[in-house]
C-alpha cells in the first residue's frame, strides 16, 4: 500500500505536539469568547474568511453552541486539533467524539473536494447527519448521508455534498459498482479526498482484511455440499480431524481421509482431479468444527446471517468465501443461495489507502499504536477526559468451570439488582446471552444481541436507569451513551460485568468504558472461567500463560498483526493490478481514450470486466493450490506473486484480442451489455497458503507408503 498522507502534511507525534496543545486551546478559547458577542452574519463571515486552523475551530465551536446548544469542552477542542492535524484521537466513551470531529470535518470540507465521515452503521450515519447538520448549514456547507436502500441518484447527490456520512462498506460497494459502470453518468463517486473515520480501530485493524465484493451472473447450485455434509457431520474430533493450535484451521486425519475416499469411491483424495471434492470436504469440516450457530452466525428468515465478532451484530450482506458459505448452508439445512461470480473486490485497508488524507477517532487505539504507525503512518494522541475517571475496575475473578462462573454471575446480578443499581452484562455470543437470560428467572431484564440489534438504541438508552439489567453480546461501536437515571449515582453508578475476555483487549476496554462516563461513578469486573474460549483455544499450548488472560491477549494481538502483514503481501499485488486496469478502463469510460463507435466502447468496457472477473477466479484457484509448491522446496508466496504477475501480463495481452473477436461477433448480433447485481462482503481465511502443513503431509505420506501417489 502506498503511504497515506494526512491533514496538513506529515506530522510525527512528539512531545512538542502535546505541549503546544494547551497554548492552542487557550488561543481558540480566547477567540471563542470574542465571537460569542458577534451577530450571526459576522460569525458566518468569519467562517468563510477563516484560513487559519485555530480560527476555524473557534468559529465552528461557537456555531455549535448557537445551533445545537452544545458547548465544546477543552478536551473536545484538543481532539479536534488532533484530527485536523492528521492523528488518531483516543477519547474515552462518553467524551463527545461526534462533536469533537466536527471542526476537523469543517476544516477539511472547506478544501472543496469533499470529506467522507465513516461511521459504524447506517443508524449512526443518519443520526450524526441530522444532529450535526445545523452546524454545517450555518457555515454554508452541504451535508449528505448514505443509507443502504438508496438509489444511485440519491447516492450521487449525497456524495456531491461537501460532507458525506456513510459506513465504510457502503462507500466501498459504491466504489466497486462505479468500476462496472458503462456510462460515466452512472458513477456516484467523485475523486476521494479526505476521510474522518469513527471507531478507527474497528475499520483499520479488526476489519482491515475483509474484502468488499461485487458479484453477479449465475452459478449452478452445488449439490456436492449436501453430499459431503452427510459424511462430515458424523466425523469425530481427534479421530477424523484435528484443529490447529490457534483454532483457525482444521485438518483430516488418516481415518478421515479414508472415510471420504470410501464414501466417494475415489482412490486418492489428493489427486488433482479430486480437488473440488477435497475443497468441499475442507469447507464442510470448517463449517462444522470452527463455526458455531448463535456465536459466529444465526439462522434468520431461512438464511445464514453471519455475526460480527467485534460488534455482536448481524453483519448484513457479509458472506464467507463461496464454498464455506455453501457448507454452512448445507450444515444448517437451509436453501443454498446462488453465489455468482466475483466481478470486483477490495479490502477495507486498500479502500482507505485511496484517500490522500485520513484521520480517525476511537475510545481504544493505544494497544495497536505500533500497527497504526507502521501500516498507516498514523500517530495516536490520547486525549484526557473532561472530568477525572472515578470508575473502579475490580480484579478479574477466575473459576474452574463455566458452570461455576455462570452461577457466580447470576448471584452477583441478583445481589446488585436488589439495591436498585443498574447492571450491564457483556457476553461473548448470542448463545451465551440467551443462556444467561434464562437463568435470571424473575429478574426483569433486557437482552441485546444479533437477533434484535435493530432495537439497540432504545435498549442501551435505558441501561443506566434504576434497577435496569441489560445483557448485551458486545458493546463495541454501539454509539449510544448510557446516561444514569435519577438517584443511580448515589448507588454507585452503572455496574459492568464481563462474562468473558475477548481476544482483543480493546473490546474489553470498550465494555468497561460504558461505566464512569463524564466523571460518573461506576465499576466493572470480569468473571472468567478456565473453560472460556480464550483460555481453551489459545492457552492450552502455552501452560505458562493458560491462567493469564492478559498475556494471552497480548500474544494473540501479535499473532493477528503477523496475519494482517502476511495477507497484505499477497493482497497488495492484486490491488496494484486492479488500480492499473481501472485507470485504463476509466480513460475509456470518460473518452480520454476514444473509440471509433459506442458499440466498441461498450464492448471494450465489458471485455475488461469479464476478463478481470476471470483473472480473480484464476488467482483464487492459484492461491488455494500454492501451498503444494512448498513440498518442492520453493517459497509459496514467491511462487504465488511470480505467477500472478505472469497472469496479469497475459490478461493485458488478451484484452485487445478479445475486443476484436467480440466486435466481429457484434456485427452479426445485437450487442447487449450484461447486467450485474448483488453485492456482499465475506471474510478471507487467515492463512491463504495454509498453516497446518501436517494436513497434506499426512495425506501424501499415506499415499507414498502404498506407492499409489506416484502411480
N, C-alpha and C positions, 0 to 999 in steps of 0.2 A: 504494500500500500504506500502510496506517496505520502509525503509529510503533510500534516494538517496545519494550515496557518490559522492564526487566531486573531480575535479582535485587536486592533491597534498594533499589529505586528507581533513579534516574538517577545514574550515577557517571561523570563525564568523566575521561578519562585525563590525569593531570597529574603533575608531579614529586612532589607530596605523597603520591600513592598508593604509588609505588615506594619513596619514602624512609621511609614508615611501615611498609613490609612487614617490614623487619628487626626492628623492635620487636614487631610482632605475632607473628612467628615465635618470638622469644625468649620471649614470654609463653606461647605454645602449648606450647613445649618444656618450660618450667618446670612447667606443669600436667600434661604427659605424664609427667614424672618422678614427680610426686605420685601420679598414677593407677596407675602401674606397681606400686605397693605395695599396691593395694586388691584386694579379692576380686571375683569375677565379679559377685556380687549388687550390691556397691557400685558397680561400673562400669556395670552395667545401669541402676541407679537414677540415676546421674549422666547417663547418656544420655537418659533420659526427662525429667529435670528441666532439662536444658540449654536456656536461652533466649538465650544469647549465642553468636555465631558462633565466636569463638575457643575457648570451652569445648567447643562441639560438635565442632570439628575435632580438638581434643586427645583427646576421648573416642573418636572414630572412629579416629584413628591408633593408639591403644592397643588398641582392639578388633581392628584389622587385624593387629597384632603377635601377639596371642594366638590368633586364629582361623586365619589363613592364613600366619603366620610371616614376614610382610614388615614391615620397619621403615621407615617413611616418611622419606626424605631431606628436608632443609630445602627443597630446590628443589621437591619434590613438594608440600610444605606451601604454598609460595608459589603453585604452580599451582592448588592447591585454593582458596586465597584469591581469586585472580583469577577463577576460575569462579564461586564463590559470590557475588562482588560484581558479576557480570554482564559479564565481559570475555571475550575470547578469549585463552587461554593458549597461546603458541607454545613448544613444548617439543621439543627435538631427538629424533630417533629413538633408542629405547632408554633414554629417561629415565624411563619408567614413567608414561605418561599415564593408563593404565587405572586404576591405583590412585590417582593424583592426583585423579581426578574423583570418587572415592567420597565424600569428606567433603562436597563440594558437592551431590552427589546426595542424601545423607542429609539435609542441611540443608533442601533443597527438599521432600523427601518428607515431612518432619515437618509440613508445612503441611496434609497430609491430602487434597490434591487430585490427587495422582498426578504422577509425573515420567516422561517418556519419554527413554530414553537411546538415541540414534540411532547405530547402528554402520554400518560399510561393507557388511557382508554377513551372511547368516544364520549362518555359522560363528562369526564373532566375537560375534554376539548371544548365541548359545548358550554359547560358551566363557566370556564375561565374566559371564553369569548364574551359572554354576556356580562360577567362580573367586572372584568377589566375594560370592556368595550368603551364605556363613557370616557375613560382617560384618553384613549387613543383618538376618539372622535373629537374631543375638545382640542387636541393638538393637530387636528386636520389630517390624521392618518386613518386609512381604511383597514378594517379587520374582518377576516372571514374564518370559517370553521368547516372542516371536512368531517362528514359522517358517512358511515358505511353504506347507507342506502341511497346516496346521492347519485344523480345523473351526471354524465360527462359535462354537460353545460353548467351545472351547478358547481362542479369541481373546478372548472376553468375559471369561473367567476371568483371563487374563493381563493385560488392560487394567484389571481391577478391583484389581490389586495396587498397592501403594504405589510400586513401581518396575517399569518395563517396558522391557526391552531389545528393540529391533527396528530394522530398516532403515527409512529414510525412505519407501522405496517401499511397504513393507507397511503402514505407518501411513497413507499416503495412499490406497492401494487400499481399505483398510477404511473410511476416512472417506467415500470416494465410494460404496461399497456401502451404507453407512449411509443415505446420502441417497436411496437407492432402496427402502429398507425399507418394507413395507406395514403392519408392526406394530412398535411400539417395542421389543418383546421381541427382535426380530431384530437390533437395533443392538448393536454390540460396544463402541463407544467411550463414554466419558463426556466431559464438557467438557474441552477442552485447558487445561492449566495451565502446565506448565514442560517445557522440552526442553534436554537437555545433548547437544550434537552433536559426535561424534567425526569427525575429518577434516572440520572445518567448512568449509574452503576448497573441498573437493570438492562438498559439498551446496549451499552458498550462492553459490559462484562458478561452478565448472565445470558443474554440473548444474542451476543455478537455473532455466534456461528450459525444461527438459524437462518436458512435461506428463505427468501420470499420467492414463490414460484408462480408463474403464469402457465397454465396448461390448457390444452384444447384438443379437438379431434376426438376420436373414439378408439377404445381398445377393447379387446374381447374379454368377457368375464373369465376369471381364472378358476376353473373347476379344480385344478390341481391343489389349490389351497385347502379345499374341503377334504380331499383325499389324504393329503399329508396330515391334516389336523386329526383325523381318525387314528393315526398312528402315534403322533407325538403327545397327544393328550393322555396317553397311557404310560408315557415314559416316566422313569423314576430318577430323582436326582442322585448323583454319585454313581449309580449303576448304569444308566443310559446316557447321562450327560453330566458335565461339570460346569461350574460358574467360576470365572476368574476372580482374582483377589479383590479387584475393585468393583466387581458386580456389574461390569459393562458388557461382558461378552460371555456367550455360552458355547460349549463345545461337546460334540458327540464323543462318547467313549467307544471302545471296540464293540461292546454289546449293542450300543445304539446304532452304530454303522451297520452291523449285521442285521439288526431288526428292520432297518429301512430297506436294505438290499433284498431281504426275504419278501417283504411286503410288496415291493415293486418289481420283483423278478429281475433286478439288474445285477450284473456280475461285479461291477466296480463303481461305487458311488462317486469316485474321484475321476472317472473318465470325463473327458471334455464334453462328450455327448450327453452326460448326465448333469451338466452344470445347472440347468433350470430346476431339476429335482433337488440337487444339493442346496441351491439357494433357497428354495421353498421350505426345505426342512429347517435350515438355519433360521429363517424368518419365523417359522412356526414355533421353534424352540424358544426364540427370543420373546415371542408373544406370551407363551405360557410361563416361562421361568423368570422373566425380568419385568414384565409389565403387569401391574395389578389393577383389577377393577376397583373403582372408588378410591384409588390412590393416584394412578397415572392417567386414568381415563374414567369416564362414566358412560353408561348406555342411556341415551336420552332420545326420545322420539324415534326409536328404532334405528339409531345410528351411533357410531362410536364418536365420542367427543373427548379429545384429549384435555387434560388438566394442566395448567401452567404450574410447574413445581415451585416457582418462586412467588407466585401471587395467589395460588389456591383458587383461581377462577378457571372457568372453561376457556380454553384458548380457541376462540372462534376461527374457523377456516384454517386450522392447523392440522396437518396430517404427518404421519411418519413417512419415510420413503415407501414408494408404491407397494412393494412386496410385503413389507412389515405391516402396513396398514391393512392390507387384504388379509394377512394372517390373523390380526386381531379381530377383524370382522368374522372370519371363519371360527375362531375360538369362541366368540360370543353368539354365534349362530344368527347374525343379522345379515341383511341383504348386502351383497358385495356391490360397492359403488364403482362405476366406470372411472378409471383413473386418468385416462387420456395420456397424451404425450407432452413432455415439458417443452414449452416454447421459449421460455426465458427464466432466468434465475439470478438472484443477487443476495448476498448475505447482508445483514444489517451493518456489519463492520464496513463492508465495501460501499454500502449506500451512504453512510456518514462520511466516508472519505471523499465523496463528491462535493462536499461543501468546503469552500475556501476558508470559512470562518465558523468555528464551533465553540460553544461553552456549555456548561451544564450545572445542575444543582441536584442535591440529594441529601438525605439525612445520614447516610452511611457510605463513605467513599474511602476513608483513610486506610482501611485494611488492604485496599487494592491500589495504593498510591504508586507502587513500583510499576504495575501494569499500565496505569493511565499515563505515566510519564514515558515509558519505553515504547508503547504501542501507538499512543495518540498524541504524544508531546503535550499533554495537559497536566498542569500542576494543580494541587488541591490547596485551598485556603480554608482552614477550619474557622468558622465564624462563631464567636462566643454567643451564648444565649442572652436574651434580653434581661432575664432575671435568673439568679442562681438556680441550678437544678438541685432540688432537695429530695428527689426520688431516692428511695433506699432499694438497692439491688442486693437482695439476700443471696448467700451462697447456694449453689445447687444442692439438691437432696437426691442421693442416688440409692436406688432399690435393686434388689437382686432380680426380681421378675417384673414383667409388665403388669401382671395382676395386682401385685403389691403397690406398684406406683399408681395405678388407676384408683385403687381403693383410697390411697392417701390423698389423691387429688379431689375425689368426691367428698371426703371428710373435710378437707380444707375449704372447699367451696361452701359446704353446709355451715361450717363454723363462722366464716367471714360473712356469709349471707345473713346469718342470724343477727348480725349487728347493723344491718342495713347498708353496709358498704358495698359498692358495685364491684363486680368481678368480671374480668375479661380473660378468657382461656384460649390460648393459641394451640391448635393441634396441627398434626402433620398431614392429615388426609381427610377426605370426605368420610371414609370408613370410620376413622377414629373419632371424628366429631359426632357422628351418629351413635357410636357405641357409648361415648361419654354422656350424650344426651339421654340415652335410655337408662343410664344408671342414676340420673338425678331425681328420678321419681317425681315427688310433688313439688319440687322447686321450680317456680316459673322461670323460664329462660328462653333466649333466642339463639338460633343456630344459623350461622352464615357460612355457606360452602358453595361449591360449584353448582349445586342443584338449584340454588336460589340467589345467585350472585347479582341478579337484577334488582334485588331489594337491599343491597348493601348500604346505600346511603341512609335509608331510614333506620336500619338496624344499628349501624355504628353511631348514628346521631343520638340514640337512646342509651348507649352503652355506659355513659357516665352518670345516669340517673340513680337515685337512691334505690337500693335493693336489686338493681339490674344484674342479671347474669347473662353473659354473652359468650358463646362458643364460636370461634372462627378458625377456618383452616389456615389462613395466613394473612398477616396484616400489611405485607409489603405493598406499597403503591396504592393503598386504598384511597388516599387523597381527602379523607374526611377527618376533621379534628374531633376528638372526644371531649366534649365540654362537661364539666362537673355540675351535677344538679344541686339544688338547694340543700345546704347542710352537709354535703358529702365531704367537703374539705375538712370539716371538724372530725369526721370519722376516719380520716387518714387518706382520703382521695381514692383514686382507682387502684385496684389491686390486679396486677397482671400475672397470670400463671402460664408457663410454657410446659407442655407435656412431652416435648422432645427438643433436642438440639439439632439444628439443621446443618447441612454440610457447609454452609456459608455463615460465618459469624455475623455478617451484615444482616441476614434475615432475623437472627435472634435479637440483634440490637434494635431493629425496627420494631419488633414486638415490645421490647422493654420501653422504647420511646413513646409508646401510646400513653404511658402514665407520666405524670410530672411535667406536663406542658406549661410553659409560661409561669414557672415558679410554683405551680400547684403541688400539693403533697401527693405522694403515691409510692407504690412499692412494686417489686417484681421478684419472682422466684421461679426457677426451673426445677421440675420434678423429672428425674431421669431414671430409666431402667437399663440394666446391663443387657436386656433383650431388645433395646431400641435399635432401629435400623442403623443408625450412625455407628454404634459400637460393634454390632454384629458384623456389619458389612465391611467396615474399614479397620476395626481394632483387633479383629481375630488374628490377623497375621502380624500384628505388632504388639506382643504381650506387654511390652513396657509402656504402651500407650492405651491399652484396652479400657482402662478405667479413667482416662484423662481426656474428656471431650474436647477441651480447648486445643490440646496438642494435636489431636486427630483432625480437627477443623483446619488448623494451620497446614498440616500435611496435605489435606485434600485440596486446599486452595493452591498450593504449589503444584500439585498434580494437574489441576484444572488449567492452570496457566500454561503448563507444558503442552497440554492437549490443544489449547487455542493457538499457541505458537506453531505447533505442528500442522494444524489444519490450515493456518494461513499460508504455509509454504505451498500446499497443493491447490488451495482455492485462489491464491493470488495470480497464478499464471492464467487461469480461466477468466478471471476478472479483467486482466490486461487484454486478452483476446476479445472479450465481449466489447470493451470500450473501443478497441481498434476497428472492429467490424461495424459497431454502431455509428462511429463517425462517418464511415463510408456511406452507410445507409441514410443517415440524416442529410448528407450532402445531396443524395439523390432525391430524397423526400422533398427537400426545400428548393430544388432546382439549381443548386450550386454546381452539381454535375448533371447537366441537362441530358435528356433522352429525346430521341427523334420523334417519339409519339407517346401518348398517355398509356397505351397498352404496354409499350416497352417499359415505361416507368413502373407500372403495377407489376408486371412480370418480374422485373429485377428485384423489387422490394419483397415480393412473396417468395422468390427463389432464395434470397438471403435468409429470410425467416425459416424456410423449410430446411435448408442446409445447416443452419445453426442449430435447429432442433435435433437433426440427425447427429450433429457433432456432439451435442450434450449427451445424447443417448450412448454414443460410442465411447465417450470419455467415462461415463458411469460404468459401462461394461469393462473398460480397461482398468479402472480403479479397483473393481471387485476382483479382478484376476491378477493384479500386480504383485500381490504378496507371494505368488508362486515363484517369482524370479529369485527370491532370497535363497531358495534351495540350490540355485546355481551359483551362489556366491556373489551375486550382484546386488547393488543397493536399490531397493524397490522404489524409493522416492525419486532417485536419479533416473531410473528406468521410466517411471511414470512421466516425469517432466520432459524427458527426451522424446518420448512417443507422442505426448500431447502437442509438442512443438511441430513435429512432423505432420501430425494430423491436421493442424491448423493451416500449415502451408498447402496441404492438399486441398483443404476446404477453399482457400483463396483461389487456387487454380481452377477449381471446379465451377465457380460462380459464373464466369462469362460463358463457359462451355454449356452449362445448364440453361442459362438465359437464352442462348442461341437456339438450343433444342426446343425450349418451350415457346419461343417466338415463332418458330417454324410450325409448331403444332397449333398455335393461336390463329394462324392464317386460315386454318381449316375448321376450327371450332371456336365458338364464342368463349372469350375468357371470362372466368368468374372467380374473383378473389375469395379465398377460403375464409370463413368466419371463425373467429376464435372466441372462447368463452371463459369458463370458470377459473377462479383464482383460489389458491390456498397456500398455506405455509406448511413446512414439515421440518422435522429435526434430523440433522445429519448424525451418523454414528460417530462415536468419539474417536475411533481409530480406523480410518478408511482402508488401511492395509492389514488390519488385524493385529492384535497384541498377543493373542494366545496361539503361538505357532505350534504348540503341542497338539492342537486340534487336528491340523492337517498332517503333522508329522506322524502321529499315531496311525492315521489312516493310510499314509504312504508306506510306513514300515510294515503294516499288516499285509499290504499287497506285495511288498518286496519279499516277505517271508514265503509267500505262496507262489512267487515268481509271476503272478498274473499281471502285476503292474507293468512289467517290462514286455509283456507279450503283445 
